[in-house]
Amino acid sequence: MRRPDLGQATAQRNMTTLYQNAHSSERVAINTLRYIDVLIVAVAAIPALLLGAPAFGYVVGAAAWILQRSLQAFDLRQTAKIEESLRRAGIRTFEAFGRIWLLAGAIVLAAVVGARKDGLTAALVICAAYSVAFVIRLVSGPPQASGELS
């Protein structure tokens, strides 16, 4: 591809095309796939509770998972604005460890406030959701530089 000369104007982007690409059915499917772990946590609540899983433990585990995924999305959007790659990586690493501590704290909270079964249920919910998110991350390919969730 030939680069424009210094005196030439660069081509304008067609905003209609950009809007259509951003809201295409393929793009929506990819974004839905990225959050399927949250959907699975919500949908799996019904059979889990009907089969006798402790409600408090499930709610704590599910709430912690959804909260940490929300924090992850917020962090990626905010740190995408940082131009220094080392600073951006440092902030994202710090935030990722914070989310791990949030999940660990939720498991302990469920076990202490509820019962041991509640703590185990919270741990199983978080472990299952993490496993789904991990598989989706592997299938999605390498992360994008634009700060989108991968």
Buried (B, 14 or more C-beta within 10 A) or exposed (E): EEEEEEEEEEEEEEEEEEEEEEEEEEEEEEEEEBBBBBEBBEEBBEEBBEEEBBBBBBBBBBBBBBBBBEBBBEBBEBBBEBEEEEEBEEBBEEBEEEBEEBBEEBBBBBBEEBBEBBBBBBBBBBBBBBEBBEEBBEEBEEEEEEBBBE
